[in-house]
Amino acid sequence: MNGDGDTVLCHVTCGKSVGMDVKEEKGARGYELGWAYSPPPDNQREFEFPEDGLLFSSRFDSGNLIQVERIGAYRYNMYTSPDCGNSPKQTNNRQWFHFAIRGGCRGCVITFTFVGMMHSKMFTYGWTPVIAVCPGKPQYTRLPGKATVVSLDAMPPTPGYPGFVLKPWSKKASETEIAADGGNENADANGSSEGVPDVIEVAMNTNRKKKKENAVAMNLTFEVRLEIDAPLTSSLYPLGHPQCPATYIASNHPYSYSTLQQNIKMWKQQTVGGEKVGTVEESKDNDFSQSCLSSIYFHHEILCKSLDGRNVDLLTITDRSGICNERFPLCGEGDMPYSSARGETERPHQFIGKQCVVLTARVHPGECPSSHLMHGCIEFLLNQADPRAAALRSRFVFFLVPMINPDGVARGHSRADTEGANLNRMYKNPCKRRHPAPYSILSMLRSVTSVKGRLALFIDMHAHANKRGVFFYGNSMNAPELLQSLLYAKLVSMNTPYFEFQSSNFSEANMFATGKTGEGRDTSSRVTLYQETGLVHSYTIEASYVIGNTLNPIVGLSSCGVDEPEVIQGTFCPKYSQAVFADIGKGLLVALLDLKGCNPISRLSNTQFHSVKGLLAALQRQFQIEIAERLFKIAFMSGGQAAIARDPGADPVYTVMSVLRSDDIPDAMTIKDGRGLPVTTIRGLLEFVPLEQAIQILAHAPPMFPPRTLLYGAGRRMMNQVGGGFAGRRSMSNAGLGVTAVPAVSTTGRKSITGSN
């Protein structure tokens, strides 16, 4: 085992409850009366085809294959199980497959068609499945060649399973929603404004394409050439063991529950003695060396048990500096982590003068990239050669929950837990028995944030099945705090070429969006944490399974044993691999050092911004220009056009902006098409850009969009030639400018202007 997080590992019994006591407990906080856990059936199967001498199996950790049809020599139709299939809890989620091939002979080519996979755009981005061969090549890599993808308007039947049909959605998807249930928050909506306070969206780019009706399912066909002669059975090792001869195929790079457990053992061995340390007081008495204080502190607990009885692990990583006798509570009253409550482990030590960072992953079991992101973070934190890793350990205490939904992972689910629930919609009011992981994580977060300023950063890690690239979902807030939130996101993009700042979304609509399931994102971990605590740096990170849009230019590093090459603008973006995800995880952490001004080998000094302060000033200036342009557009539509027509020789900026009344200026504005900026909702506009400052900005900044671009240069000369200013020109209506004024009632009952883009 090499700890890379992408290797076939030992078999774990899946699909059975293993001793979780779920009896009703009346009167206890977080308990739901009248509920008892009933696990769904085990849907992992095995199929043998003597005609071809082949056996297919999903009877191992994270396997999903429930039916196989032989349609010709070495040609098969393959069917997956939806989450909680064959039970009343069955969902529509059906995107993950993972199975083993035994038998056959080296060089044999098998054609597989996966029938009725849930429609996801990722399958159209040059996707091919991944393959591992045991023994010999246990790491999963993309299959060469191409896959044939056929979209379907209806879900085809699964032989022998008539109940595998699409359930009706609780609500019809709006135009702004993603039709496919394709990955964590993104599956629900992509900008619905339901329940959003008053916001004006001013669209500067009016080019819009009519969206096509989305298909509901897909057939995926690909070929696999066997690289080994594997017997049909093995009496020595079970499937999933790296010494069991088999070929493994998965829809994307797996990271199983077994893999995590093996890696935790490896990390413990790597940091042996990391918990047996002296306190600050003891270090003075025993003359501890600086090297001892700076060595790694690694602590492992079981945060809680899943419904099936698996571990939801909690890791603590820092160094020994600042350690004291007191132990972290990190929980509410009566919410002690499972292993510590039973006396199997102790709570981690507290550390003086260190902020905390909380990272979580794999709430949706099919989103394996999130585990590879987390793996990259952990591996970097345990790096003893990189001075940036040492700086992180000396400055912060990291609390990591690598796998929130281990039952879903082990059973081969795409999105849900064993109750058919989306656990990332349970943070508003989680039930301790039904949703033990969200309940325990929320309790931990509340404890950490009970001391103001103690929590520096929260990131929940996900994968996205419909969008390319890696990006953040952030929260909308007032301008000063929003700039700080955006600053960290921009710093991430400057420390890894794979993070796409412009693809991120910090809009209010995204915070409150609801999808076809009827569930809202305001019950996700990042939004709940922000609403409860006001934490500025609370994010969801989304990673495509397959590929990005482009690579960021990155300044190279060659210092203190760190050698990272420069990435030039326009460099080809490769398909994502576990190494790519690991680099992104490292970038998340290095950006935190830049944000706090404690990066020992920062790239910033070699950029045009020179420092964090310079980058923040550039972001502020760019947003002020974008807002000023949109205020000009509002003024133009509110009487500025007529004012210019009356006096075409006057200064256009002052003439147009002079008609703007305070009632015309919204408190919040969503910028959807800013140059190099993510979709962002900014509150407190007049405090951020006073009207006088907006006029000064417009007077000195070149025009970017209509109508201001039409008042200068060739546009203005043309209008003067046609009819002397605007008198002979067709009137510019709101719709023609790409802004549709629609009375929209917010949660407060007030009307607002909702932009169309």
C-alpha angles and dihedrals in degrees: 000000000000098000096238092133094230104081134110107257142179124316117260123193107251136190098032132100110244105200110301110159107222102167117149115267114194123216098011118132112256095016126125115216121226096023128121126176118250112181119222118245123277106261098182110116145180127218130188125197111190091185090070098022091240137135125195121195140176093179097122139078110305094003120148122181120117106168138022130190123194107218098171143336106323091347121117142176109218127200130195129206120246115235109289090003118187092027137090087254093062115140135196093250111121113147107110128081130172125165143153129236121210129177125025124099137268111283095021112141118215124189117213129189116191104208125209101005111169111266112264129163091222089078089063096053097085090286123174126167123257126248136203127184122205128239105021107021107038095156115093117240133174116272113245120242129034137299123224111232122195120185118219130204092208136033108256118227122264111228110247094009110080091166093067095099131128114269116224114260118247090234137016114258113249123227090264095053128093108243098210119072086235113158139335117304093354091064094068105050144329103219111336110163098211111144094004120142120241111307132160118214114199112194113207095178110062099183107115131173121213109246118236122229107266122236118237102217144020140209114218120199125187141149129240123198111204115233099190142042102241125183118235092243138024123204094188105054135023123234110281094039113119090231095052107100108239144117116240125205125189136172090239140354106307126221107182132195088251090053091055093048091050091048093050089055089050093049090050091053091045091055098035110169091022092127098039098078139135122252125239090266093047092048090059092051095044097039094237112201122241089246089059093051092048095049119110122280110203121177128179128197137162103244092195142324121262121234089265091048101256124141121267096200128213119199126192118199129179136108129271097258113115094014116156139181095259118094126222114259092197092168143068124260108296092009100101113154111270099249094044093046088055092047093246092118138012126237114261119264121262118244126215118233098006129120121219131240123197120199124180133181147175101036084144108052098210092056097090095161087072090061091050089051089052091045089054090051093050095045091051093047089053093049107119096187102054113082090209091061089050090050091052093051093047094050105036144036110222121209111191131187102188099183120026095173108038094157092058090047095050093046093050097247123164102213117340138074124236090281091057089249129142098229092199088069094055103074098096094066112354121186112231094221100037097039105025096160099050089042093052094043092050090049090051093048092050090051094049093047093047085090109062113243095009095112110066101174142006123190127175111198124221145153128237122220098190109038131062123234138024119285147146134258103208136173130264116239143145116310102259093049092040091056089054090051092049091045092064091047091052091049090055089055089053093053101047126032092217100064113093110207094184092055092058123104126219097163127134090228090060091051094055101031119136124201138206090284089062092239119130131220091228086081092058121107098253095049095042091051092049093047093049099042110013090235105176096202101056114130148164113217117208123198126189114234092224122022147338134238098243143334123258118235106252129195111237123241129213110163141106093009093310114122115177118160125232118260113215124215111267096027111156114262111232125213111274121264136172088269090056092050090048090053090052090051090053090048091056090058098042089051089057089058090052091048091054094041095240104108108131093203106025123176092212096087089062095051131083089259095055093196145018088263091055092048092049091050091051092050091048092050093049093051092046090054091048092050093046090053091052093046087054089053092050090049091048091054092044097059105303093108091057091045091055091048090054093050110019092170095059125099103280097212096051093039094052098039093048090070092057113112126198089247089059093058114084122220090230135028132190115217109203104167106032117152107267092343133117123242102281139177112209123194128199096037099173092049090050097041113016113205093250090052091048090055091050091049092051091048092058104030120080114246115265106183143014135310092033093046088057092057094060138057120345093355093060094042090052092051092049091051093050097054116332107280119327098328095094096037128098110261116259107235124199091252091052089057092053094252120117116193108216124169103237124182114222130201089274092054094246123130122246140177114255115199125220118224 
